[in-house]
Amino acid sequence: MELYATLEDLPSYMLYKKFDEDDSTYYDTCKAEPKINSDEKLVKICAKTIKNFKHIEKIKEDYTFKDKPCTDLNYWIREELIKVHHIKE
């Protein structure tokens, strides 16, 4: 018996999908930040990151390893910044 039938069934995959969801709730907060307001991609990452911190606060007790969602968020942020800055290595 397989524990997970597909990649989409993995808890980390589902969390990453949640991290990727657009949400305009914090867009204005990030747009007001002078160091990033001229870069639309960074403003979106900022807004998603704030949303994701709020989401983690709600779900962290559901995890056996309490730091797992934070670790996943760190990887997600790095991946997003790499995409924005076109880093290949």
C-alpha positions as CSV (number, residue, x, y, z in Angstrom):
1,M,0.0,0.0,0.0
2,E,1.3,3.4,-1.0
3,L,1.3,6.1,1.7
4,Y,0.8,8.8,-0.9
5,A,-0.5,8.1,-4.4
6,T,0.8,11.2,-6.0
7,L,2.9,14.2,-5.3
8,E,-0.2,16.3,-4.9
9,D,-1.2,14.2,-1.8
10,L,1.9,15.2,0.2
11,P,1.3,17.6,3.1
12,S,4.2,19.8,2.0
13,Y,2.9,20.0,-1.6
14,M,-0.5,21.1,-0.3
15,L,1.1,23.7,1.9
16,Y,3.1,25.1,-1.0
17,K,-0.1,25.3,-3.0
18,K,-1.6,27.4,-0.2
19,F,1.5,29.6,-0.1
20,D,1.2,30.3,-3.8
21,E,-2.4,31.5,-3.6
22,D,-2.9,35.1,-4.5
23,D,-4.4,37.3,-1.8
24,S,-4.7,41.1,-2.0
25,T,-5.3,41.6,1.7
26,Y,-1.7,42.7,2.4
27,Y,-0.9,44.2,-1.0
28,D,-1.3,47.8,0.1
29,T,0.9,47.2,3.2
30,C,3.7,45.9,1.0
31,K,3.1,48.6,-1.7
32,A,3.8,51.2,1.0
33,E,7.2,49.8,1.7
34,P,9.7,52.2,-0.1
35,K,12.4,49.6,-0.6
36,I,10.2,47.3,-2.7
37,N,7.3,49.4,-4.0
38,S,8.8,49.9,-7.4
39,D,9.1,46.1,-8.1
40,E,5.6,44.6,-8.5
41,K,7.0,41.0,-8.2
42,L,8.5,41.8,-4.8
43,V,5.3,43.5,-3.6
44,K,3.4,40.3,-4.5
45,I,5.9,38.1,-2.7
46,C,5.7,40.4,0.3
47,A,1.9,40.2,0.4
48,K,1.9,36.5,0.0
49,T,4.5,36.1,2.8
50,I,2.5,38.1,5.3
51,K,-0.6,36.0,4.3
52,N,1.5,32.9,4.8
53,F,2.7,33.9,8.2
54,K,-0.9,34.4,9.3
55,H,-1.8,31.0,7.8
56,I,1.0,29.3,9.7
57,E,-0.1,30.8,12.9
58,K,-3.5,29.1,12.5
59,I,-2.3,25.7,11.4
60,K,1.0,25.1,13.3
61,E,-0.7,23.1,16.1
62,D,-1.9,20.6,13.5
63,Y,1.7,19.5,12.8
64,T,3.7,17.0,14.8
65,F,6.8,18.9,14.0
66,K,5.8,22.5,14.9
67,D,8.6,24.1,12.9
68,K,7.7,22.2,9.7
69,P,5.4,24.9,8.2
70,C,8.0,27.6,9.0
71,T,10.8,25.5,7.3
72,D,8.5,25.1,4.3
73,L,7.8,28.8,4.2
74,N,11.5,29.6,4.2
75,Y,12.1,27.3,1.2
76,W,9.1,28.8,-0.5
77,I,10.4,32.4,0.0
78,R,13.8,31.4,-1.3
79,E,12.3,29.8,-4.4
80,E,10.2,32.9,-5.1
81,L,13.2,35.2,-4.8
82,I,15.3,33.0,-7.0
83,K,12.5,33.2,-9.7
84,V,12.3,37.0,-9.4
85,H,16.0,37.5,-9.7
86,H,16.6,34.8,-12.3
87,I,19.2,33.0,-10.2
88,K,20.4,29.8,-11.8
89,E,22.7,28.4,-9.2
